[in-house]
Amino acid sequence: MLNGLYKVEYGVNDAFGRSIMCMHDGKMLGGNSAFAHLGTYQEKGEEILAEIGYDGVELFDLHGHDVRTAVRLALTRVGEAYNNGYESIELIHGAGDVGEPVEEGRGRIKWELRRLAAGGAFDRFADPDRTWLKNGSIVLILRRNPQARRNAWAAEPPRTHYKRPRG
């Protein structure tokens, strides 16, 4: 097994990040000031297969979408996570270093989502008193849904700002 504490470097589209990760008996836990990394892993030959996220939590990455699409998609995904019976959803927007609201450019999705949360747009599905505004994401603790169904998700629109890796 790969039990131990590791430095992790990763990329999402054109963003790059570092964090720490504790791996122990097939489970992973780590993060940095912007993200929490939770999941499982298994060794298969020379490969390590990992899955980030865990039961009851949905992680959803908004990178690569324009602001309007990202906001519409965030609203849709929060409702779907509630309908699917998840306990929480983390909307990953990035821009962890953008500390002040912006009208355009980098960080706009972050501040638009924060405006929606402050205005009650997620309150039908999430407990507003338990919303966690992290530097690079927003975590919404969802209300309990006694009639939840499992894993019905709408197709994601194409990412208009996705940069293909060169090579």
N, CA, C and O of each residue as an XYZ file, in Angstrom:
668
protein
N       0.837     -1.186      0.000
C       0.000      0.000      0.000
C       0.875      1.240      0.000
O       2.051      1.189      0.360
N       0.289      2.346     -0.405
C       1.000      3.609     -0.495
C       0.762      4.480      0.732
O       0.662      5.701      0.606
N       0.671      3.884      1.902
C       0.391      4.645      3.112
C       1.456      5.707      3.326
O       2.653      5.425      3.262
N       1.004      6.942      3.583
C       1.941      8.021      3.852
C       1.340      9.382      3.567
O       0.179      9.502      3.176
N       2.156     10.403      3.769
C       1.774     11.787      3.511
C       2.531     12.250      2.276
O       3.753     12.119      2.207
N       1.800     12.797      1.290
C       2.390     13.158      0.010
C       2.120     14.619     -0.332
O       1.109     15.189      0.077
N       3.040     15.218     -1.089
C       2.810     16.511     -1.723
C       2.182     16.202     -3.077
O       2.681     15.348     -3.810
N       1.089     16.890     -3.416
C       0.347     16.628     -4.640
C       0.393     17.869     -5.525
O       0.173     18.983     -5.052
N       0.676     17.675     -6.796
C       0.601     18.747     -7.781
C      -0.387     18.318     -8.845
O      -0.350     17.175     -9.300
N      -1.274     19.222     -9.252
C      -2.332     18.865    -10.192
C      -2.664     20.054    -11.073
O      -2.325     21.196    -10.761
N      -3.330     19.766    -12.174
C      -3.782     20.806    -13.080
C      -5.219     20.582    -13.482
O      -5.642     19.445    -13.687
N      -5.976     21.667    -13.596
C      -7.341     21.655    -14.101
C      -7.388     22.733    -15.166
O      -7.247     23.919    -14.868
N      -7.589     22.315    -16.420
C      -7.510     23.240    -17.560
C      -6.173     23.974    -17.490
O      -5.128     23.325    -17.531
N      -6.169     25.304    -17.386
C      -4.906     26.027    -17.334
C      -4.512     26.432    -15.910
O      -3.534     27.157    -15.724
N      -5.259     25.973    -14.911
C      -4.944     26.270    -13.511
C      -4.045     25.169    -12.953
O      -4.127     24.010    -13.359
N      -3.192     25.558    -12.019
C      -2.248     24.631    -11.416
C      -2.327     24.789     -9.907
O      -2.479     25.907     -9.414
N      -2.228     23.691     -9.163
C      -2.292     23.780     -7.718
C      -1.426     22.761     -7.024
O      -0.955     21.798     -7.631
N      -1.222     22.990     -5.733
C      -0.472     22.075     -4.874
C      -1.256     21.873     -3.595
O      -1.968     22.767     -3.139
N      -1.119     20.697     -3.024
C      -1.743     20.413     -1.741
C      -0.993     19.265     -1.088
O       0.019     18.796     -1.610
N      -1.491     18.818      0.049
C      -0.949     17.624      0.689
C      -2.032     16.558      0.658
O      -3.219     16.874      0.573
N      -1.626     15.299      0.728
C      -2.578     14.194      0.687
C      -2.061     13.091      1.610
O      -0.920     12.645      1.484
N      -2.909     12.662      2.531
C      -2.609     11.504      3.362
C      -3.312     10.305      2.737
O      -4.525     10.318      2.530
N      -2.528      9.268      2.440
C      -3.080      8.045      1.851
C      -2.868      6.921      2.847
O      -1.758      6.699      3.330
N      -3.969      6.203      3.150
C      -3.878      5.131      4.130
C      -4.924      4.061      3.827
O      -6.127      4.319      3.850
N      -4.439      2.868      3.546
C      -5.298      1.697      3.330
C      -6.454      1.963      2.367
O      -7.599      1.610      2.649
N      -6.145      2.587      1.232
C      -7.141      2.801      0.193
C      -7.957      4.070      0.323
O      -8.818      4.326     -0.519
N      -7.717      4.880      1.356
C      -8.451      6.137      1.531
C      -7.498      7.311      1.407
O      -6.321      7.218      1.754
N      -8.041      8.438      0.894
C      -7.246      9.655      0.725
C      -7.945     10.811      1.439
O      -9.170     10.928      1.401
N      -7.147     11.664      2.091
C      -7.656     12.871      2.719
C      -6.561     13.918      2.625
O      -5.418     13.670      3.007
N      -6.912     15.079      2.121
C      -5.919     16.136      2.003
C      -6.555     17.420      1.560
O      -7.776     17.573      1.583
N      -5.701     18.356      1.149
C      -6.209     19.619      0.650
C      -5.219     20.739      0.836
O      -4.061     20.533      1.201
N      -5.716     21.944      0.572
C      -4.960     23.169      0.764
C      -5.944     24.241      1.207
O      -7.055     23.914      1.624
N      -5.567     25.512      1.128
C      -6.462     26.569      1.612
C      -7.702     26.737      0.747
O      -8.667     27.367      1.180
N      -7.701     26.190     -0.461
C      -8.842     26.367     -1.371
C      -9.714     25.122     -1.502
O     -10.924     25.246     -1.690
N      -9.135     23.932     -1.409
C      -9.889     22.714     -1.701
C      -9.634     21.637     -0.660
O      -8.553     21.559     -0.077
N     -10.643     20.810     -0.435
C     -10.479     19.583      0.338
C     -10.505     18.430     -0.657
O     -11.343     18.399     -1.558
N      -9.591     17.491     -0.492
C      -9.526     16.327     -1.365
C      -9.866     15.098     -0.523
O      -9.136     14.751      0.405
N     -10.966     14.453     -0.851
C     -11.410     13.270     -0.131
C     -11.680     12.183     -1.151
O     -12.247     12.458     -2.209
N     -11.289     10.963     -0.856
C     -11.570      9.917     -1.829
C     -10.945      8.591     -1.476
O     -10.544      8.339     -0.340
N     -10.876      7.749     -2.497
C     -10.313      6.412     -2.346
C      -9.321      6.159     -3.471
O      -9.336      6.846     -4.493
N      -8.459      5.166     -3.275
C      -7.516      4.773     -4.317
C      -7.283      3.269     -4.236
O      -7.526      2.631     -3.211
N      -6.807      2.732     -5.345
C      -6.388      1.334     -5.365
C      -5.219      1.195     -6.326
O      -5.139      1.900     -7.333
N      -4.321      0.286     -6.006
C      -3.194     -0.004     -6.879
C      -3.599     -1.130     -7.815
O      -4.131     -2.151     -7.378
N      -3.347     -0.944     -9.093
C      -3.654     -1.967    -10.093
C      -2.422     -2.075    -10.991
O      -2.241     -1.291    -11.923
N      -1.588     -3.055    -10.691
C      -0.341     -3.189    -11.426
C       0.545     -1.990    -11.161
O       0.846     -1.672    -10.011
N       0.968     -1.316    -12.241
C       1.816     -0.129    -12.126
C       1.007      1.153    -11.967
O       1.577      2.227    -11.776
N      -0.312      1.048    -12.043
C      -1.168      2.228    -11.981
C      -1.766      2.414    -10.591
O      -1.896      1.468     -9.815
N      -2.125      3.666    -10.303
C      -2.888      3.998     -9.109
C      -4.191      4.604     -9.600
O      -4.182      5.644    -10.260
N      -5.307      3.967     -9.286
C      -6.621      4.461     -9.686
C      -7.233      5.175     -8.491
O      -7.377      4.587     -7.419
N      -7.596      6.450     -8.672
C      -8.124      7.253     -7.575
C      -9.468      7.846     -7.956
O      -9.733      8.138     -9.122
N     -10.301      8.015     -6.957
C     -11.585      8.678     -7.149
C     -11.731      9.716     -6.048
O     -11.722      9.387     -4.862
N     -11.868     10.983     -6.458
C     -12.025     12.076     -5.506
C     -13.515     12.267     -5.248
O     -14.330     12.165     -6.165
N     -13.858     12.541     -4.013
C     -15.247     12.684     -3.594
C     -15.586     11.506     -2.706
O     -14.838     10.530     -2.662
N     -16.692     11.579     -2.004
C     -17.108     10.445     -1.198
C     -18.614     10.433     -1.081
O     -19.285     11.419     -1.387
N     -19.132      9.316     -0.639
C     -20.575      9.111     -0.587
C     -21.240     10.231      0.194
O     -20.822     10.549      1.308
N     -22.258     10.821     -0.374
C     -22.996     11.886      0.279
C     -22.560     13.272     -0.123
O     -23.243     14.247      0.191
N     -21.430     13.388     -0.815
C     -20.926     14.696     -1.240
C     -20.717     14.679     -2.748
O     -20.131     13.743     -3.292
N     -21.192     15.698     -3.403
C     -20.976     15.836     -4.846
C     -20.024     16.995     -5.069
O     -20.276     18.106     -4.600
N     -18.933     16.748     -5.778
C     -17.990     17.794     -6.174
C     -18.280     18.152     -7.615
O     -18.370     17.268     -8.467
N     -18.429     19.442     -7.901
C     -18.723     19.842     -9.267
C     -17.835     21.004     -9.675
O     -17.856     22.063     -9.048
N     -17.057     20.803    -10.725
C     -16.071     21.769    -11.205
C     -16.674     22.650    -12.297
O     -17.153     22.147    -13.313
N     -16.649     23.955    -12.086
C     -17.213     24.915    -13.038
C     -16.154     25.519    -13.958
O     -16.476     26.374    -14.783
N     -14.905     25.094    -13.834
C     -13.840     25.619    -14.705
C     -14.183     25.388    -16.175
O     -14.730     24.345    -16.535
N     -13.863     26.350    -17.005
C     -14.025     26.200    -18.444
C     -15.351     26.693    -18.975
O     -15.543     26.747    -20.190
N     -16.282     27.060    -18.089
C     -17.570     27.575    -18.536
C     -17.578     29.096    -18.477
O     -16.916     29.694    -17.628
N     -18.334     29.722    -19.387
C     -18.520     31.165    -19.279
C     -19.392     31.419    -18.045
O     -20.001     30.489    -17.516
N     -19.455     32.667    -17.589
C     -20.132     33.001    -16.332
C     -21.608     32.608    -16.365
O     -22.097     31.971    -15.432
N     -22.312     32.974    -17.410
C     -23.751     32.681    -17.482
C     -24.013     31.178    -17.426
O     -24.898     30.730    -16.698
N     -23.252     30.401    -18.187
C     -23.430     28.945    -18.199
C     -23.063     28.356    -16.844
O     -23.763     27.473    -16.347
N     -21.973     28.831    -16.240
C     -21.546     28.311    -14.938
C     -22.603     28.551    -13.865
O     -22.870     27.669    -13.049
N     -23.201     29.735    -13.863
C     -24.225     30.053    -12.870
C     -25.464     29.190    -13.088
O     -26.003     28.623    -12.137
N     -25.911     29.092    -14.322
C     -27.085     28.265    -14.637
C     -26.820     26.799    -14.257
O     -27.682     26.127    -13.690
N     -25.620     26.322    -14.577
C     -25.241     24.950    -14.270
C     -25.150     24.720    -12.758
O     -25.561     23.669    -12.266
N     -24.617     25.691    -12.025
C     -24.531     25.572    -10.569
C     -25.925     25.448     -9.958
O     -26.151     24.600     -9.094
N     -26.855     26.286    -10.400
C     -28.231     26.215     -9.896
C     -28.853     24.849    -10.208
O     -29.530     24.259     -9.365
N     -28.617     24.358    -11.421
C     -29.140     23.050    -11.823
C     -28.531     21.942    -10.976
O     -29.254     21.085    -10.468
N     -27.204     21.949    -10.817
C     -26.517     20.886    -10.076
C     -26.906     20.853     -8.602
O     -26.997     19.776     -8.013
N     -27.136     22.019     -7.999
C     -27.558     22.041     -6.594
C     -28.915     21.355     -6.462
O     -29.110     20.539     -5.561
N     -29.856     21.681     -7.354
C     -31.167     21.021     -7.340
C     -31.063     19.527     -7.579
O     -31.745     18.738     -6.925
N     -30.205     19.136     -8.521
C     -30.033     17.707     -8.815
C     -29.403     16.966     -7.632
O     -29.807     15.849     -7.311
N     -28.413     17.590     -6.986
C     -27.778     16.956     -5.826
C     -28.807     16.750     -4.714
O     -28.815     15.707     -4.060
N     -29.667     17.735     -4.502
C     -30.754     17.596     -3.525
C     -31.694     16.457     -3.939
O     -32.016     15.588     -3.128
N     -32.129     16.466     -5.193
C     -33.050     15.427     -5.681
C     -32.429     14.034     -5.609
O     -33.140     13.046     -5.424
N     -31.111     13.950     -5.752
C     -30.412     12.670     -5.699
C     -30.082     12.229     -4.276
O     -29.533     11.146     -4.076
N     -30.411     13.058     -3.288
C     -30.219     12.669     -1.900
C     -28.834     12.910     -1.335
O     -28.481     12.325     -0.311
N     -28.038     13.757     -1.975
C     -26.701     14.050     -1.456
C     -26.802     14.917     -0.204
O     -27.771     15.654     -0.019
N     -25.793     14.819      0.645
C     -25.742     15.628      1.862
C     -25.219     17.020      1.581
O     -25.626     17.979      2.238
N     -24.321     17.148      0.615
C     -23.753     18.447      0.297
C     -23.235     18.452     -1.132
O     -23.078     17.406     -1.761
N     -22.976     19.651     -1.624
C     -22.363     19.818     -2.937
C     -21.300     20.894     -2.817
O     -21.515     21.928     -2.184
N     -20.157     20.642     -3.427
C     -19.085     21.637     -3.472
C     -18.952     22.105     -4.908
O     -18.623     21.324     -5.802
N     -19.212     23.397     -5.121
C     -19.092     24.018     -6.438
C     -17.703     24.622     -6.541
O     -17.402     25.621     -5.889
N     -16.864     24.015     -7.358
C     -15.472     24.445     -7.483
C     -15.398     25.513     -8.568
O     -15.664     25.249     -9.740
N     -15.031     26.725     -8.154
C     -14.939     27.846     -9.100
C     -13.518     28.334     -9.286
O     -13.249     29.061    -10.242
N     -12.611     27.970     -8.422
C     -11.236     28.442     -8.524
C     -11.130     29.887     -8.087
O     -11.936     30.352     -7.281
N     -10.148     30.602     -8.608
C      -9.913     32.014     -8.294
C      -9.753     32.233     -6.786
O     -10.234     33.223     -6.236
N      -9.075     31.297     -6.136
C      -8.885     31.392     -4.697
C      -8.144     32.635     -4.259
O      -8.297     33.079     -3.121
N      -7.344     33.204     -5.142
C      -6.570     34.389     -4.786
C      -7.287     35.701     -5.135
O      -6.747     36.775     -4.868
N      -8.481     35.640     -5.719
C      -9.233     36.852     -6.058
C     -10.087     37.208     -4.844
O     -11.137     36.607     -4.613
N      -9.622     38.200     -4.066
C     -10.237     38.515     -2.788
C     -11.319     39.572     -2.806
O     -12.018     39.747     -1.808
N     -11.479     40.277     -3.900
C     -12.481     41.336     -3.999
C     -13.385     41.061     -5.191
O     -12.937     40.480     -6.179
N     -14.672     41.474     -5.116
C     -15.577     41.272     -6.253
C     -15.055     41.928     -7.528
O     -14.474     43.013     -7.491
N     -15.271     41.257     -8.647
C     -14.856     41.780     -9.951
C     -16.071     41.805    -10.868
O     -16.990     40.999    -10.718
N     -16.070     42.724    -11.808
C     -17.178     42.849    -12.759
C     -16.947     42.022    -14.016
O     -17.902     41.632    -14.688
N     -15.681     41.752    -14.337
C     -15.376     40.922    -15.492
C     -14.028     40.258    -15.305
O     -13.216     40.674    -14.478
N     -13.808     39.217    -16.089
C     -12.535     38.508    -16.036
C     -12.484     37.448    -14.953
O     -13.508     36.994    -14.441
N     -11.268     37.070    -14.624
C     -11.008     35.998    -13.666
C     -11.626     36.320    -12.303
O     -11.464     37.426    -11.788
N     -12.327     35.359    -11.733
C     -12.966     35.525    -10.435
C     -14.443     35.875    -10.522
O     -15.129     35.915     -9.501
N     -14.936     36.126    -11.714
C     -16.339     36.542    -11.876
C     -17.316     35.438    -11.455
O     -18.332     35.723    -10.822
N     -17.015     34.175    -11.803
C     -17.901     33.074    -11.400
C     -17.956     32.989     -9.875
O     -19.031     32.820     -9.298
N     -16.808     33.106     -9.230
C     -16.742     33.059     -7.768
C     -17.683     34.087     -7.148
O     -18.489     33.756     -6.279
N     -17.579     35.318     -7.593
C     -18.356     36.387     -6.978
C     -19.823     36.329     -7.375
O     -20.682     36.756     -6.604
N     -20.123     35.821     -8.540
C     -21.525     35.647     -8.943
C     -22.183     34.569     -8.076
O     -23.324     34.737     -7.645
N     -21.472     33.461     -7.815
C     -22.003     32.404     -6.945
C     -22.190     32.907     -5.511
O     -23.180     32.574     -4.858
N     -21.249     33.699     -5.030
C     -21.385     34.260     -3.683
C     -22.581     35.207     -3.600
O     -23.287     35.230     -2.592
N     -22.808     35.985     -4.657
C     -23.964     36.883     -4.696
C     -25.262     36.073     -4.653
O     -26.199     36.427     -3.938
N     -25.308     34.985     -5.424
C     -26.491     34.119     -5.422
C     -26.733     33.503     -4.040
O     -27.868     33.460     -3.565
N     -25.666     33.032     -3.403
C     -25.805     32.425     -2.074
C     -26.315     33.463     -1.074
O     -27.214     33.167     -0.287
N     -25.756     34.671     -1.092
C     -26.190     35.732     -0.177
C     -27.634     36.143     -0.444
O     -28.347     36.533      0.481
N     -28.071     36.059     -1.701
C     -29.426     36.434     -2.066
C     -30.458     35.330     -1.885
O     -31.640     35.544     -2.157
N     -30.034     34.156     -1.432
C     -30.973     33.076     -1.143
C     -31.313     32.164     -2.312
O     -32.260     31.382     -2.222
N     -30.558     32.245     -3.413
C     -30.874     31.449     -4.598
C     -30.777     29.943     -4.357
O     -31.428     29.171     -5.061
N     -29.980     29.508     -3.380
C     -29.811     28.079     -3.106
C     -30.652     27.602     -1.914
O     -30.657     26.412     -1.599
N     -31.362     28.526     -1.251
C     -32.021     28.216      0.020
C     -33.101     27.147     -0.078
O     -33.372     26.467      0.912
N     -33.716     26.980     -1.221
C     -34.745     25.941     -1.374
C     -34.162     24.546     -1.122
O     -34.846     23.657     -0.616
N     -32.882     24.373     -1.485
C     -32.229     23.067     -1.388
C     -31.171     22.985     -0.292
O     -30.859     21.895      0.187
N     -30.621     24.124      0.105
C     -29.487     24.123      1.026
C     -29.777     24.989      2.251
O     -30.566     25.932      2.191
N     -29.129     24.652      3.350
C     -29.246     25.405      4.593
C     -28.309     26.612      4.519
O     -27.090     26.438      4.540
N     -28.852     27.834      4.432
C     -27.986     29.006      4.251
C     -27.040     29.251      5.427
O     -25.975     29.841      5.244
N     -27.406     28.813      6.617
C     -26.555     29.017      7.788
C     -25.345     28.089      7.797
O     -24.426     28.273      8.595
N     -25.342     27.098      6.915
C     -24.231     26.146      6.872
C     -23.447     26.225      5.570
O     -22.639     25.342      5.281
N     -23.673     27.268      4.782
C     -22.919     27.473      3.545
C     -21.501     27.886      3.899
O     -21.281     28.746      4.753
N     -20.538     27.256      3.225
C     -19.129     27.520      3.502
C     -18.515     28.156      2.262
O     -18.365     27.499      1.232
N     -18.159     29.441      2.362
C     -17.524     30.160      1.260
C     -16.016     29.989      1.377
O     -15.351     30.737      2.094
N     -15.487     29.010      0.673
C     -14.053     28.762      0.682
C     -13.389     29.637     -0.383
O     -14.078     30.217     -1.222
N     -12.087     29.733     -0.355
C     -11.380     30.566     -1.339
C     -11.618     30.119     -2.776
O     -11.804     30.956     -3.659
N     -11.615     28.802     -3.024
C     -11.718     28.301     -4.390
C     -13.003     27.560     -4.691
O     -13.144     26.969     -5.761
N     -13.956     27.584     -3.745
C     -15.202     26.852     -3.948
C     -16.256     27.325     -2.951
O     -15.975     28.104     -2.040
N     -17.465     26.837     -3.148
C     -18.556     27.053     -2.198
C     -19.113     25.677     -1.842
O     -19.430     24.885     -2.729
N     -19.233     25.395     -0.552
C     -19.825     24.144     -0.085
C     -21.218     24.465      0.443
O     -21.386     25.303      1.330
N     -22.206     23.787     -0.117
C     -23.594     23.942      0.318
C     -24.026     22.659      1.014
O     -23.984     21.583      0.418
N     -24.442     22.767      2.271
C     -24.977     21.628      3.009
C     -26.457     21.556      2.658
O     -27.222     22.478      2.943
N     -26.844     20.463      2.044
C     -28.197     20.341      1.508
C     -29.198     19.926      2.578
O     -28.861     19.234      3.539
N     -30.422     20.362      2.388
C     -31.516     19.942      3.259
C     -31.778     18.453      3.010
O     -31.485     17.945      1.927
N     -32.313     17.770      3.983
C     -32.625     16.347      3.824
C     -33.803     16.204      2.866
O     -34.799     16.917      2.987
N     -33.685     15.287      1.920
C     -34.752     15.017      0.966
C     -35.301     13.616      1.238
O     -34.642     12.628      0.912
N     -36.493     13.513      1.828
C     -37.033     12.189      2.162
C     -37.465     11.372      0.942
O     -37.701     10.169      1.062
N     -37.572     12.003     -0.223
C     -37.983     11.285     -1.439
C     -36.884     11.300     -2.496
O     -37.157     11.418     -3.691
N     -35.661     11.181     -2.048
C     -34.526     11.257     -2.973
C     -34.491     10.069     -3.924
O     -34.871      8.952     -3.574
N     -34.025     10.344     -5.131
C     -33.702      9.297     -6.097
C     -32.194      9.365     -6.292
O     -31.572     10.357     -5.913
N     -31.613      8.363     -6.858
C     -30.151      8.358     -6.955
C     -29.656      8.586     -8.371
O     -30.090      7.935     -9.321
N     -28.736      9.529     -8.480
C     -27.909      9.760     -9.662
C     -28.648      9.989    -10.964
O     -28.431      9.277    -11.944
N     -29.511     10.973    -10.972
C     -30.114     11.465    -12.205
C     -29.526     12.859    -12.445
O     -29.857     13.811    -11.738
N     -28.659     12.965    -13.441
C     -27.965     14.226    -13.726
C     -28.189     14.607    -15.184
O     -28.132     13.755    -16.070
N     -28.442     15.877    -15.428
C     -28.552     16.386    -16.796
C     -27.167     16.422    -17.429
O     -26.160     16.517    -16.728
N     -27.121     16.347    -18.742
C     -25.840     16.434    -19.452
C     -25.226     17.816    -19.242
O     -25.933     18.824    -19.205
N     -23.918     17.847    -19.105
C     -23.211     19.114    -18.929
C     -22.975     19.768    -20.289
O     -22.577     19.095    -21.239
N     -23.217     21.075    -20.387
C     -22.919     21.745    -21.661
C     -21.416     21.762    -21.917
O     -20.632     21.595    -20.983
N     -21.003     21.962    -23.172
C     -19.567     21.997    -23.465
C     -18.871     23.139    -22.729
O     -19.455     24.196    -22.489
N     -17.639     22.903    -22.387
C     -16.826     23.935    -21.726
C     -16.225     24.827    -22.813
O     -15.346     24.410    -23.568
N     -16.711     26.043    -22.872
C     -16.296     26.959    -23.949
C     -14.904     27.521    -23.756
O     -14.291     27.985    -24.718
N     -14.387     27.490    -22.535
C     -13.065     28.062    -22.271
C     -12.041     26.991    -21.946
O     -11.011     27.286    -21.340
N     -12.302     25.771    -22.330
C     -11.378     24.667    -22.057
C     -10.180     24.755    -22.989
O     -10.342     24.924    -24.197
N      -8.987     24.640    -22.436
C      -7.765     24.639    -23.252
C      -7.247     23.213    -23.332
O      -6.954     22.587    -22.313
N      -7.137     22.710    -24.550
C      -6.613     21.353    -24.743
C      -5.123     21.324    -24.441
O      -4.385     22.245    -24.790
N      -4.697     20.254    -23.791
C      -3.240     20.123    -23.540
C      -2.493     20.025    -24.864
O      -2.963     19.399    -25.814
N      -1.340     20.645    -24.911
C      -0.513     20.573    -26.113
C       0.281     19.283    -26.099
O       0.623     18.747    -25.045
N       0.564     18.797    -27.304
C       1.407     17.604    -27.314
C       1.095     16.649    -28.342
O       1.746     15.609    -28.437
